[in-house]
């Protein structure tokens, strides 16, 4: 399915959900039961951590105010609105209706990140969507724990849950990030670095949950802190290996979890009582409520931001895209699955199956409807970056890096006795980059084969020039001349070349 999705330019998560649903409806397909422990402990931590690592500190600082508004205000009002609608149109009690609202109040960072990789959104818009989806989970899960506690064990326990969840996850996540940073600074073993990176999200999650804090919040905080410092913690070879390993892990887990969402829905529907057969109408009402609340918050927020930016005429394209990008996914499903089967008194919670079905059906609907049409909405809105824009930004950055390298090379030639054949080889390579805006090393074109000693000198000097180019790349990023996507792409190119030099 993922291969087909890439060839047809279809969002893989949306296609995988449809495929899972289609397989589950085939005669003879075994009934799929998703374990909340598997989703919460095995799948969520690395996916959340990978999404958090992709956030740019610079863009995040620029949008922290609207992110805060969406992460708290929108989540609370969405939960209240869904709870009110669900208590009116469904058989759920008001307590379980509030649980449903808390489960579905936040967008899902895993789904948003997976869908957003295909879209050329402006940096601030992309970070706003991704950061809001990450941080609103903290508010949503705190609210969810409070709602479940009130429904199952009473309001006294709910108040204690809220006090502990509010800050515990952030403190533990920051502490884990600090310890991991200290270890990784003193480690240069690629295998050990890979193991540490894979263990980090699980450590943050398990420690927070053991302290009865929010594991999701802990993982997100650890990912944001370490992601912003990754280039300073490791060398080029380790960064390349981590990129490959994490890419494989994220791809595998995303494929499995989105398939499971589709596979689980039919079995959940069959578990409903006869009085809940109108669940499609209930799900439609809940999904419409979520969309309406998101637009009601984003439209005035976007107007205020644009007015402060000096834009007099309201642009409706950004709030429309942000509204349509609010998909639900893995996190709401994991929260719904964690609802206890029985209350503290031992009595069963008969409304739990309906909450599960409504949660999964809304997740499926948003992934399918919004997932398949999000690219078209972005394209028609006109806010997507044109390929020419990103290519021009990257080409200009490559030219700046080559110019910085040539300047450093001239300083070296004036201060040190370096073989002319080495200087000429380096100069031709950098000149080729500058002239053609390419990041590749020019090969020797027949001016004589360098000796082994000269080749060693060449590699040493080229590493020095790569360090200069990396510093120039960071300067361009700090001065807002390039975006985070371009910075990451060019840093990867420098890492690849440095790794080749080390292997030569």
Kinemage of the C-alpha trace (Angstrom):
@kinemage 1
@onewidth
@group {chain A} dominant
@subgroup {mainchain}
@vectorlist {calphas} color= white
{ca unk a 1} P 0.000 0.000 0.000
{ca unk a 2} L 2.800 2.434 0.855
{ca unk a 3} L 4.557 1.723 -2.443
{ca unk a 4} L 1.328 2.267 -4.368
{ca unk a 5} L 0.640 5.466 -2.423
{ca unk a 6} L 4.047 6.898 -3.305
{ca unk a 7} L 3.669 6.093 -6.990
{ca unk a 8} L 0.174 7.588 -7.144
{ca unk a 9} L 1.019 10.512 -4.843
{ca unk a 10} L -1.671 9.458 -2.362
{ca unk a 11} L -1.268 9.955 1.420
{ca unk a 12} L -0.079 6.599 2.748
{ca unk a 13} L -1.903 6.879 6.134
{ca unk a 14} L -5.246 7.463 4.420
{ca unk a 15} L -4.729 4.616 1.973
{ca unk a 16} L -3.608 2.254 4.745
{ca unk a 17} L -6.748 3.001 6.762
{ca unk a 18} L -8.937 2.259 3.741
{ca unk a 19} L -7.000 -0.936 3.025
{ca unk a 20} L -7.318 -2.095 6.637
{ca unk a 21} L -11.055 -1.424 6.595
{ca unk a 22} L -11.458 -3.299 3.306
{ca unk a 23} L -9.525 -6.320 4.598
{ca unk a 24} L -11.556 -6.381 7.835
{ca unk a 25} L -14.798 -6.568 5.816
{ca unk a 26} L -13.665 -9.608 3.817
{ca unk a 27} L -15.363 -12.883 4.830
{ca unk a 28} L -13.193 -15.015 7.078
{ca unk a 29} L -10.930 -12.212 8.270
{ca unk a 30} L -9.986 -12.776 11.934
{ca unk a 31} L -11.348 -10.271 14.412
{ca unk a 32} L -8.719 -7.701 15.356
{ca unk a 33} L -8.513 -6.508 18.947
{ca unk a 34} L -6.063 -3.660 19.553
{ca unk a 35} L -4.316 -3.724 22.905
{ca unk a 36} L -4.064 -0.291 24.565
{ca unk a 37} L -0.714 -1.315 26.057
{ca unk a 38} L 0.702 -2.069 22.601
{ca unk a 39} L -0.453 1.257 21.174
{ca unk a 40} L 0.480 3.308 24.220
{ca unk a 41} L 3.810 1.730 25.101
{ca unk a 42} L 5.222 0.317 21.854
{ca unk a 43} L 3.870 2.510 19.048
{ca unk a 44} L 3.264 6.007 20.408
{ca unk a 45} L 6.630 6.964 22.006
{ca unk a 46} L 8.879 6.679 18.910
{ca unk a 47} L 6.273 8.245 16.600
{ca unk a 48} L 5.702 11.209 18.921
{ca unk a 49} L 9.430 11.594 19.486
{ca unk a 50} L 10.160 11.612 15.734
{ca unk a 51} L 7.442 14.231 15.167
{ca unk a 52} L 8.766 16.416 17.991
{ca unk a 53} L 12.351 16.191 16.699
{ca unk a 54} L 11.262 17.647 13.356
{ca unk a 55} L 10.087 20.874 14.975
{ca unk a 56} L 12.234 23.923 14.339
{ca unk a 57} L 13.119 25.979 17.420
{ca unk a 58} L 13.145 29.181 15.397
{ca unk a 59} L 9.724 28.706 13.798
{ca unk a 60} L 8.335 27.409 17.092
{ca unk a 61} L 9.374 30.587 18.907
{ca unk a 62} L 7.682 32.624 16.194
{ca unk a 63} L 4.307 30.911 16.621
{ca unk a 64} L 4.280 30.031 20.329
{ca unk a 65} L 1.400 32.386 21.129
{ca unk a 66} L -1.099 30.931 18.612
{ca unk a 67} L 0.158 27.437 19.501
{ca unk a 68} L -0.637 28.139 23.139
{ca unk a 69} L -4.094 29.449 22.250
{ca unk a 70} L -4.885 26.393 20.137
{ca unk a 71} L -3.337 23.925 22.582
{ca unk a 72} L -5.429 25.129 25.515
{ca unk a 73} L -8.399 27.180 24.381
{ca unk a 74} L -9.357 25.173 21.295
{ca unk a 75} L -8.939 21.832 23.069
{ca unk a 76} L -11.089 22.838 26.041
{ca unk a 77} L -13.877 24.352 23.961
{ca unk a 78} L -13.837 21.450 21.485
{ca unk a 79} L -14.119 18.956 24.333
{ca unk a 80} L -17.006 20.907 25.842
{ca unk a 81} L -18.784 21.249 22.490
{ca unk a 82} L -18.401 17.561 21.599
{ca unk a 83} L -19.509 16.591 25.101
{ca unk a 84} L -22.620 18.769 24.812
{ca unk a 85} L -23.521 17.482 21.337
{ca unk a 86} L -22.859 13.860 22.285
{ca unk a 87} L -24.988 14.091 25.419
{ca unk a 88} L -27.850 15.514 23.336
{ca unk a 89} L -27.806 13.270 20.237
{ca unk a 90} L -26.336 10.003 21.591
{ca unk a 91} L -27.339 7.671 24.431
{ca unk a 92} L -24.139 8.568 26.337
{ca unk a 93} L -24.359 10.028 29.821
{ca unk a 94} L -22.891 13.462 30.281
{ca unk a 95} L -19.821 11.999 32.020
{ca unk a 96} L -19.021 9.632 29.135
{ca unk a 97} L -19.895 12.342 26.619
{ca unk a 98} L -17.232 14.505 28.252
{ca unk a 99} L -14.794 11.570 28.017
{ca unk a 100} L -15.527 11.346 24.283
{ca unk a 101} L -14.987 15.098 23.925
{ca unk a 102} L -11.648 14.914 25.743
{ca unk a 103} L -10.518 12.000 23.566
{ca unk a 104} L -11.302 13.746 20.267
{ca unk a 105} L -10.496 17.338 21.268
{ca unk a 106} L -6.919 17.331 20.003
{ca unk a 107} L -5.518 16.730 16.547
{ca unk a 108} L -3.056 13.893 16.184
{ca unk a 109} L 0.669 14.703 15.700
{ca unk a 110} L 1.431 11.351 14.080
{ca unk a 111} L -1.250 11.762 11.409
{ca unk a 112} L -0.542 15.480 10.895
{ca unk a 113} L 3.198 14.883 10.479
{ca unk a 114} L 2.677 11.927 8.136
{ca unk a 115} L 0.287 13.906 5.938
{ca unk a 116} L 2.330 17.119 6.156
{ca unk a 117} L 5.485 15.528 4.715
{ca unk a 118} L 3.876 15.668 1.264
{ca unk a 119} L 2.861 19.342 1.448
{ca unk a 120} L 5.068 22.335 0.688
{ca unk a 121} L 3.516 24.570 3.331
{ca unk a 122} L 5.243 27.786 4.425
{ca unk a 123} L 7.494 27.109 7.453
{ca unk a 124} L 5.348 29.005 9.971
{ca unk a 125} L 2.141 27.307 8.829
{ca unk a 126} L 3.751 23.855 8.918
{ca unk a 127} L 5.202 24.436 12.384
{ca unk a 128} L 1.907 25.861 13.654
{ca unk a 129} L -0.006 22.769 12.518
{ca unk a 130} L 2.612 20.340 13.807
{ca unk a 131} L 3.363 22.100 17.114
{ca unk a 132} L -0.299 22.608 17.944
{ca unk a 133} L -0.992 18.924 17.285
{ca unk a 134} L 1.890 17.931 19.566
{ca unk a 135} L 1.223 20.253 22.475
{ca unk a 136} L -2.564 20.046 22.429
{ca unk a 137} L -2.222 16.372 23.325
{ca unk a 138} L -1.004 17.449 26.761
{ca unk a 139} L -4.173 19.443 27.387
{ca unk a 140} L -6.373 16.779 25.829
{ca unk a 141} L -4.876 13.890 27.810
{ca unk a 142} L -4.989 15.822 31.079
{ca unk a 143} L -8.637 16.584 30.388
{ca unk a 144} L -9.221 12.954 29.385
{ca unk a 145} L -7.698 11.612 32.599
{ca unk a 146} L -9.848 14.028 34.613
{ca unk a 147} L -12.986 13.025 32.710
{ca unk a 148} L -12.294 9.291 33.117
{ca unk a 149} L -11.508 9.729 36.782
{ca unk a 150} L -14.743 11.606 37.346
{ca unk a 151} L -16.729 8.950 35.496
{ca unk a 152} L -15.047 5.982 37.197
{ca unk a 153} L -13.809 7.044 40.620
{ca unk a 154} L -15.176 10.499 41.411
{ca unk a 155} L -14.091 14.135 41.305
{ca unk a 156} L -11.638 14.031 44.243
{ca unk a 157} L -9.351 11.638 42.380
{ca unk a 158} L -9.852 13.692 39.213
{ca unk a 159} L -8.476 16.804 40.920
{ca unk a 160} L -5.381 14.943 42.073
{ca unk a 161} L -4.857 13.557 38.555
{ca unk a 162} L -5.013 17.054 37.086
{ca unk a 163} L -2.449 18.469 39.544
{ca unk a 164} L 0.035 15.682 38.843
{ca unk a 165} L -0.388 15.564 35.073
{ca unk a 166} L -0.160 19.332 34.581
{ca unk a 167} L 3.577 19.626 35.089
{ca unk a 168} L 4.964 16.183 35.767
{ca unk a 169} L 5.339 15.204 32.124
{ca unk a 170} L 7.210 18.384 31.241
{ca unk a 171} L 9.643 18.068 34.143
{ca unk a 172} L 10.405 14.403 33.464
{ca unk a 173} L 10.780 14.958 29.719
{ca unk a 174} L 13.220 17.828 30.249
{ca unk a 175} L 15.191 15.760 32.770
{ca unk a 176} L 15.438 12.789 30.406
{ca unk a 177} L 16.579 15.092 27.586
{ca unk a 178} L 19.278 16.596 29.808
{ca unk a 179} L 20.648 13.201 30.844
{ca unk a 180} L 20.593 11.873 27.279
{ca unk a 181} L 22.383 14.989 25.996
{ca unk a 182} L 25.171 14.510 28.549
{ca unk a 183} L 25.599 10.864 27.524
{ca unk a 184} L 25.541 11.509 23.778
{ca unk a 185} L 28.155 14.266 24.037
{ca unk a 186} L 30.565 11.687 25.454
{ca unk a 187} L 29.728 8.891 23.019
{ca unk a 188} L 31.064 8.348 19.508
{ca unk a 189} L 30.070 4.717 19.017
{ca unk a 190} L 27.413 4.596 16.234
{ca unk a 191} L 25.754 1.453 17.611
{ca unk a 192} L 25.545 2.842 21.138
{ca unk a 193} L 24.243 6.175 19.863
{ca unk a 194} L 21.530 4.387 17.883
{ca unk a 195} L 20.472 2.347 20.904
{ca unk a 196} L 20.355 5.473 23.083
{ca unk a 197} L 18.197 7.307 20.544
{ca unk a 198} L 15.787 4.381 20.242
{ca unk a 199} L 15.517 3.986 24.013
{ca unk a 200} L 15.064 7.712 24.766
{ca unk a 201} L 11.337 8.021 23.889
{ca unk a 202} L 10.505 4.823 25.751
{ca unk a 203} L 12.469 5.986 28.805
{ca unk a 204} L 10.675 9.340 28.826
{ca unk a 205} L 7.289 7.661 28.445
{ca unk a 206} L 7.776 4.881 31.009
{ca unk a 207} L 9.296 7.140 33.664
{ca unk a 208} L 6.457 9.640 33.332
{ca unk a 209} L 3.762 6.974 33.440
{ca unk a 210} L 5.443 5.348 36.457
{ca unk a 211} L 5.229 8.715 38.216
{ca unk a 212} L 1.535 8.967 37.168
{ca unk a 213} L 2.348 11.912 34.902
{ca unk a 214} L 1.655 12.312 31.182
{ca unk a 215} L 3.939 10.033 29.161
{ca unk a 216} L 2.949 11.752 25.916
{ca unk a 217} L 3.928 15.175 27.262
{ca unk a 218} L 7.236 13.795 28.512
{ca unk a 219} L 8.090 12.293 25.109
{ca unk a 220} L 7.163 15.487 23.257
{ca unk a 221} L 9.275 17.702 25.540
{ca unk a 222} L 12.261 15.335 25.264
{ca unk a 223} L 11.939 15.239 21.472
{ca unk a 224} L 11.716 19.012 21.076
{ca unk a 225} L 14.710 19.637 23.361
{ca unk a 226} L 16.968 16.994 21.771
{ca unk a 227} L 15.808 17.702 18.228
{ca unk a 228} L 16.933 21.308 18.446
{ca unk a 229} L 20.420 20.244 19.608
{ca unk a 230} L 20.942 17.126 17.479
{ca unk a 231} L 23.579 18.653 15.197
{ca unk a 232} L 25.745 19.519 18.204
{ca unk a 233} L 25.475 16.148 19.942
{ca unk a 234} L 26.782 13.790 17.244
{ca unk a 235} L 29.068 13.624 14.241
{ca unk a 236} L 28.120 13.212 10.593
{ca unk a 237} L 28.350 9.420 10.415
{ca unk a 238} L 26.149 8.915 13.484
{ca unk a 239} L 23.567 11.430 12.241
{ca unk a 240} L 23.295 9.556 8.958
{ca unk a 241} L 22.854 6.240 10.729
{ca unk a 242} L 20.238 7.642 13.101
{ca unk a 243} L 18.355 9.130 10.159
{ca unk a 244} L 18.255 5.771 8.384
{ca unk a 245} L 17.273 3.764 11.465
{ca unk a 246} L 14.586 6.158 12.649
{ca unk a 247} L 13.194 6.482 9.131
{ca unk a 248} L 12.748 2.721 8.993
{ca unk a 249} L 11.201 2.484 12.476
{ca unk a 250} L 8.767 5.352 11.866
{ca unk a 251} L 7.721 3.984 8.471
{ca unk a 252} L 7.063 0.522 9.911
{ca unk a 253} L 5.118 1.723 12.955
{ca unk a 254} L 3.042 4.236 10.981
{ca unk a 255} L 2.135 1.579 8.428
{ca unk a 256} L 1.092 -0.893 11.116
{ca unk a 257} L -0.879 1.509 13.286
{ca unk a 258} L -2.869 3.141 10.465
{ca unk a 259} L -3.716 -0.281 9.073
{ca unk a 260} L -4.881 -1.404 12.521
{ca unk a 261} L -7.235 1.567 12.802
{ca unk a 262} L -9.119 0.366 9.730
{ca unk a 263} L -8.933 -3.295 10.751
{ca unk a 264} L -10.403 -2.661 14.219
{ca unk a 265} L -13.533 -0.684 13.295
{ca unk a 266} L -15.797 -3.548 12.082
{ca unk a 267} L -15.130 -5.605 15.229
{ca unk a 268} L -15.896 -2.594 17.416
{ca unk a 269} L -19.171 -2.018 15.563
{ca unk a 270} L -20.222 -5.646 16.080
{ca unk a 271} L -19.715 -5.198 19.831
{ca unk a 272} L -22.363 -2.451 20.020
{ca unk a 273} L -25.765 -3.050 21.537
{ca unk a 274} L -28.936 -2.849 19.456
{ca unk a 275} L -29.683 0.616 20.836
{ca unk a 276} L -26.488 2.068 19.342
{ca unk a 277} L -27.085 1.209 15.684
{ca unk a 278} L -27.424 4.869 14.755
{ca unk a 279} L -23.692 5.354 15.427
{ca unk a 280} L -22.924 6.663 11.870
{ca unk a 281} L -25.209 9.634 12.521
{ca unk a 282} L -23.623 10.187 15.912
{ca unk a 283} L -20.137 10.091 14.385
{ca unk a 284} L -21.164 12.565 11.677
{ca unk a 285} L -22.512 14.988 14.293
{ca unk a 286} L -19.318 14.725 16.366
{ca unk a 287} L -17.028 15.213 13.332
{ca unk a 288} L -19.043 18.244 12.164
{ca unk a 289} L -18.818 19.734 15.672
{ca unk a 290} L -15.030 19.336 15.713
{ca unk a 291} L -14.650 21.009 12.315
{ca unk a 292} L -16.979 23.878 13.241
{ca unk a 293} L -15.177 24.585 16.519
{ca unk a 294} L -11.790 24.510 14.803
{ca unk a 295} L -12.894 27.043 12.194
{ca unk a 296} L -14.543 29.266 14.823
{ca unk a 297} L -11.220 29.474 16.680
{ca unk a 298} L -8.858 29.690 13.724
{ca unk a 299} L -10.680 32.390 11.752
{ca unk a 300} L -10.479 35.151 14.400
{ca unk a 301} L -7.013 34.002 15.503
{ca unk a 302} L -5.752 34.245 11.932
{ca unk a 303} L -7.362 37.670 11.569
{ca unk a 304} L -5.589 38.956 14.688
{ca unk a 305} L -2.218 37.569 13.566
{ca unk a 306} L -2.596 39.071 10.087
{ca unk a 307} L -3.673 42.427 11.486
{ca unk a 308} L -0.610 42.554 13.770
{ca unk a 309} L 1.523 41.685 10.753
{ca unk a 310} L 0.248 44.768 8.915
{ca unk a 311} L -2.145 42.916 6.597
{ca unk a 312} L -5.367 44.900 6.331
{ca unk a 313} L -7.363 42.554 4.105
{ca unk a 314} L -8.311 39.277 5.773
{ca unk a 315} L -6.900 36.188 4.026
{ca unk a 316} L -9.201 33.203 4.581
{ca unk a 317} L -6.943 30.675 2.878
{ca unk a 318} L -4.713 30.035 5.913
{ca unk a 319} L -7.528 29.276 8.416
{ca unk a 320} L -9.224 27.023 5.862
{ca unk a 321} L -6.014 25.009 5.364
{ca unk a 322} L -5.365 24.877 9.109
{ca unk a 323} L -8.920 23.702 9.726
{ca unk a 324} L -8.716 20.987 7.094
{ca unk a 325} L -5.338 19.824 8.452
{ca unk a 326} L -6.874 18.965 11.842
{ca unk a 327} L -6.963 15.192 11.407
{ca unk a 328} L -7.355 12.728 14.269
{ca unk a 329} L -5.326 9.533 14.516
{ca unk a 330} L -3.310 7.328 16.836
{ca unk a 331} L -3.380 9.369 20.067
{ca unk a 332} L -7.201 9.601 20.325
{ca unk a 333} L -7.465 5.884 19.587
{ca unk a 334} L -4.942 5.028 22.311
{ca unk a 335} L -6.794 7.257 24.782
{ca unk a 336} L -10.154 5.651 23.991
{ca unk a 337} L -8.720 2.145 24.350
{ca unk a 338} L -7.362 3.036 27.788
{ca unk a 339} L -10.845 3.774 29.182
{ca unk a 340} L -11.342 1.293 32.040
{ca unk a 341} L -13.833 -1.506 31.455
{ca unk a 342} L -15.217 -1.228 34.978
{ca unk a 343} L -15.616 1.535 37.517
{ca unk a 344} L -14.021 1.529 40.954
{ca unk a 345} L -17.188 -0.039 42.359
{ca unk a 346} L -16.748 -3.033 40.041
{ca unk a 347} L -19.685 -2.159 37.815
{ca unk a 348} L -19.051 -2.277 34.077
{ca unk a 349} L -19.086 0.835 31.935
{ca unk a 350} L -21.678 -0.137 29.303
{ca unk a 351} L -21.094 3.009 27.244
{ca unk a 352} L -17.420 2.207 26.568
{ca unk a 353} L -18.084 0.303 23.267
{ca unk a 354} L -19.978 3.260 21.805
{ca unk a 355} L -17.181 5.666 22.772
{ca unk a 356} L -14.682 3.341 21.058
{ca unk a 357} L -16.757 3.157 17.868
{ca unk a 358} L -17.332 6.906 17.702
{ca unk a 359} L -13.635 7.610 18.296
{ca unk a 360} L -12.448 5.144 15.648
{ca unk a 361} L -15.054 6.198 13.109
{ca unk a 362} L -14.191 9.896 13.498
{ca unk a 363} L -10.483 9.021 13.147
{ca unk a 364} L -11.190 7.011 9.987
{ca unk a 365} L -13.410 9.742 8.553
{ca unk a 366} L -10.849 12.514 9.087
{ca unk a 367} L -7.965 10.432 7.726
{ca unk a 368} L -9.915 9.419 4.631
{ca unk a 369} L -11.889 12.573 3.806
{ca unk a 370} L -9.381 15.208 4.898
{ca unk a 371} L -6.329 13.075 4.116
{ca unk a 372} L -7.270 12.453 0.489
{ca unk a 373} L -8.290 16.075 -0.135
{ca unk a 374} L -5.749 18.029 1.966
{ca unk a 375} L -3.208 18.316 -0.862
{ca unk a 376} L -5.909 19.649 -3.186
{ca unk a 377} L -7.085 22.166 -0.578
{ca unk a 378} L -3.516 23.380 -0.042
{ca unk a 379} L -2.910 23.613 -3.780
{ca unk a 380} L -6.111 25.579 -4.450
{ca unk a 381} L -5.460 27.894 -1.510
{ca unk a 382} L -2.285 29.130 -3.166
{ca unk a 383} L -0.264 29.211 0.077
{ca unk a 384} L 1.943 26.233 -0.806
{ca unk a 385} L 5.530 27.034 -1.691
{ca unk a 386} L 6.283 26.600 -5.372
{ca unk a 387} L 9.047 24.114 -6.267
{ca unk a 388} L 10.958 26.977 -7.900
{ca unk a 389} L 10.991 28.831 -4.571
{ca unk a 390} L 12.480 25.972 -2.579
{ca unk a 391} L 14.973 25.130 -5.335
{ca unk a 392} L 16.094 28.754 -5.548
{ca unk a 393} L 16.510 28.976 -1.766
{ca unk a 394} L 18.592 25.805 -1.726
{ca unk a 395} L 20.720 26.912 -4.706
{ca unk a 396} L 21.442 30.287 -3.077
{ca unk a 397} L 22.402 28.551 0.158
{ca unk a 398} L 24.746 26.179 -1.694
{ca unk a 399} L 26.412 29.154 -3.345
{ca unk a 400} L 26.910 30.821 0.040
{ca unk a 401} L 28.450 27.645 1.455
{ca unk a 402} L 30.832 27.306 -1.498
{ca unk a 403} L 31.837 30.966 -1.205
{ca unk a 404} L 32.599 30.511 2.513
{ca unk a 405} L 34.659 27.425 1.676
{ca unk a 406} L 36.666 29.255 -0.978
{ca unk a 407} L 37.375 32.111 1.418
{ca unk a 408} L 38.670 29.679 4.006
{ca unk a 409} L 40.745 27.898 1.357
{ca unk a 410} L 42.467 31.144 0.414
{ca unk a 411} L 43.311 31.763 4.074
{ca unk a 412} L 44.824 28.281 4.324
{ca unk a 413} L 46.891 28.744 1.168
{ca unk a 414} L 48.358 31.983 2.558
{ca unk a 415} L 49.175 30.596 5.999
{ca unk a 416} L 50.239 27.001 5.420
{ca unk a 417} L 52.538 25.124 3.078
{ca unk a 418} L 49.994 22.949 1.284
{ca unk a 419} L 50.774 21.025 -1.928
{ca unk a 420} L 49.491 22.912 -4.929
{ca unk a 421} L 47.790 19.817 -6.321
{ca unk a 422} L 45.676 19.601 -3.135
{ca unk a 423} L 44.753 23.298 -3.216
{ca unk a 424} L 43.861 23.040 -6.883
{ca unk a 425} L 41.650 19.993 -6.294
{ca unk a 426} L 39.785 21.683 -3.465
{ca unk a 427} L 39.447 24.948 -5.366
{ca unk a 428} L 38.032 23.217 -8.444
{ca unk a 429} L 35.551 21.304 -6.329
{ca unk a 430} L 34.263 24.405 -4.570
{ca unk a 431} L 34.201 26.400 -7.791
{ca unk a 432} L 32.058 23.711 -9.402
{ca unk a 433} L 29.620 23.945 -6.507
{ca unk a 434} L 29.498 27.690 -6.827
{ca unk a 435} L 29.061 27.711 -10.588
{ca unk a 436} L 26.479 24.948 -10.799
{ca unk a 437} L 24.862 25.233 -7.310
{ca unk a 438} L 25.539 21.574 -6.706
{ca unk a 439} L 26.729 19.907 -3.561
{ca unk a 440} L 29.126 17.311 -4.841
{ca unk a 441} L 32.860 16.999 -4.917
{ca unk a 442} L 34.535 17.612 -8.273
{ca unk a 443} L 36.775 14.762 -9.318
{ca unk a 444} L 40.393 15.095 -10.443
{ca unk a 445} L 40.356 15.855 -14.181
{ca unk a 446} L 43.819 14.630 -15.225
{ca unk a 447} L 46.208 17.073 -13.599
{ca unk a 448} L 48.184 14.157 -12.192
{ca unk a 449} L 47.235 11.551 -9.607
{ca unk a 450} L 47.903 12.844 -6.099
{ca unk a 451} L 50.236 10.883 -3.879
{ca unk a 452} L 48.926 9.078 -0.801
{ca unk a 453} L 50.287 11.853 1.412
{ca unk a 454} L 48.654 14.538 -0.702
{ca unk a 455} L 45.357 12.654 -0.665
{ca unk a 456} L 45.487 12.501 3.134
{ca unk a 457} L 46.149 16.231 3.258
{ca unk a 458} L 43.239 16.772 0.889
{ca unk a 459} L 40.811 14.878 3.145
{ca unk a 460} L 41.972 16.759 6.229
{ca unk a 461} L 41.560 20.138 4.541
{ca unk a 462} L 38.218 19.178 3.048
{ca unk a 463} L 36.941 18.314 6.522
{ca unk a 464} L 38.058 21.742 7.680
{ca unk a 465} L 36.153 23.336 4.800
{ca unk a 466} L 33.056 21.288 5.639
{ca unk a 467} L 33.207 22.705 9.174
{ca unk a 468} L 33.315 26.211 7.684
{ca unk a 469} L 30.390 25.435 5.385
{ca unk a 470} L 28.380 24.034 8.304
{ca unk a 471} L 28.995 27.257 10.245
{ca unk a 472} L 27.914 29.294 7.204
{ca unk a 473} L 24.782 27.154 6.917
{ca unk a 474} L 23.910 27.858 10.542
{ca unk a 475} L 24.499 31.572 9.981
{ca unk a 476} L 22.118 31.610 7.001
{ca unk a 477} L 19.501 29.869 9.111
{ca unk a 478} L 19.994 32.183 12.118
{ca unk a 479} L 19.613 35.220 9.844
{ca unk a 480} L 16.316 33.826 8.460
{ca unk a 481} L 17.711 33.570 4.939
{ca unk a 482} L 16.783 29.899 4.640
{ca unk a 483} L 14.109 27.682 6.202
{ca unk a 484} L 14.517 24.658 8.420
{ca unk a 485} L 13.788 22.225 5.581
{ca unk a 486} L 16.615 23.637 3.468
{ca unk a 487} L 18.967 23.656 6.467
{ca unk a 488} L 18.289 19.988 7.208
{ca unk a 489} L 18.726 18.986 3.558
{ca unk a 490} L 22.050 20.783 3.172
{ca unk a 491} L 23.313 19.546 6.537
{ca unk a 492} L 22.583 16.020 5.377
{ca unk a 493} L 24.589 16.665 2.184
{ca unk a 494} L 27.553 17.844 4.253
{ca unk a 495} L 27.191 14.816 6.536
{ca unk a 496} L 27.211 12.467 3.549
{ca unk a 497} L 30.381 14.001 2.176
{ca unk a 498} L 32.103 13.978 5.566
{ca unk a 499} L 31.197 10.311 5.988
{ca unk a 500} L 32.641 9.523 2.540
{ca unk a 501} L 35.875 11.270 3.451
{ca unk a 502} L 36.099 9.253 6.670
{ca unk a 503} L 35.612 5.985 4.756
{ca unk a 504} L 38.132 6.846 2.032
